[in-house]
Amino acid sequence: MKKLVVPAKLENLDKASDFITRGGKSLGFDEKKLSQIKLAAEEVIVNIINYAYPKGEGEIEISYSQRDDGAFKIEIIDRGIPFDPLSLPDPDVGASLEERKIGGLGIYLVRRVMDEMNYKREDGKNVLTLVKNP
């Protein structure tokens, strides 16, 4: 398992994103899947940066590994406020732009492009697992 820990600041987004993308590339994922993985990871990381630590600074811990079935497993951990992205209802993507509620599209997108998305709160940490099948 490879691991990276960075301060939860926007200037670290590229470093975190590149770390994950390089991992997927090293496991043989094609460009289409790599762009989906990058999109999902960036959405999650930006949400952590913007919302997890309202009273100050914190860190984001990112790790990845390859499962026995060949899938790319990414864990993104923060010690911010408890937040389960799976608790959000899917947005009404059929509604007109004027009728749509603000927010929720990013997590919806993550759910659509990744094969699995799991959340748990453990030892004061938000642990989000994203999986992309080969």
N, C-alpha and C positions, 0 to 999 in steps of 0.2 A: 504494500500500500504506500502510495506517495502522499505527502502532506505539505500544505502551505498554510501559514498563519500570517494574516495581514491586518493592520488597523482598518476599521470600518470607515474608510474615507474614499470619496469618489476617485481620487488620484490613484488608488490601488485597483480600480476596476479592470484595467487592461492587464495588469500583472496576474490577477486572479483568473481572468478569462483565458489568457494565453496558457496558463498552467493547465487548465482543464482541457483546452483544445489540443495542446501537445500530448496530453495523456490519451485522448481519444485517437489521435493520429498514430501514436505508438502502438495502439491496440488494433490498428488496421481499419478504422472506420472511414468510410468514404466522405467526400466533401459535403454532400447533401446532409448526411447524418451529423457531421461535425458542425455545420452551420445551425442545425436544430439544437444540438447540445449547447453550443455557445449562446444562442438566443435565450434558451431556458435558464442557463446558469447566470447570465447577465441580469435577467429579470429578477431572479431571486436575490442576487447580490445587491443590486440597486435598492430593492425593497428593504434589505437589512440595513444598508447604509442610511436610507432615508427615515426609517421608522423604528428600528430595534433599540436604539440607544438615545432616547429623547433627552436624557439628563447629562449627556457627556459622551466620552469616548469608549469604544469597545473594540473587540476584535472579531474577525471572521476566520474560522478554521475550515479549510477545504481539504478533503482527501478523496482519492479515487482508487479503485481497484478493478480487476476483471474477475467476474464471477466464473464459476466452473462451466456455466452454459455459454460463456463468451460475452455476456452482457457487460457494459460499462456502467459501473456503480459509482456514483458521486455522492459524498456526504458533505453538506454545508451546515456548519454549526455556529451558533452565536449564543451569547449569554444575555441577550437583550430581553425586553418584555415578552412574556409568553404570547405566541401567535401561531395558530394552526391554520395555514393557508388552505387546507382541505375543508375547513369549516365554512368557507365562503361559497355561496350558491353560484352556479354558473350565471354569467350575465345574459340578458335577453339580447342575443346577437341579431335577432330578427326585428328588433325595435328600430325606429328611425333614430338618427343621431340626437334629435331634440328630446326624444322620450327616454333615451338611455341614461342610466345612472352613471356617475363618474366612478372610475375605479373598477377593479376586478378583472379587467381584460388581460392583464399580464399573467396572472395565475392561471386563468383559463387557457391562455396560450401555452403555458408550461405543461399543463395537463394534456393538451392536444399533441404536442410534439415529442413528449417523452413517453416511454412505454409503461413506466411505473413512477409513482410519486407517493412517498410515505412520510408521515410526520410523527414525531414523539417529543414529549417534554421530559427530559431526563437530567437529574442532578443540577437543576437550575439552568438547563440549556435547551434551546430549540434545536432539534436535530431533523433536518430535512434530507431525505434520500431520493435521488433521481436516478432512474435506470433507463438506459438505451440498449435495446437488443441489437445484436449484430445484423 
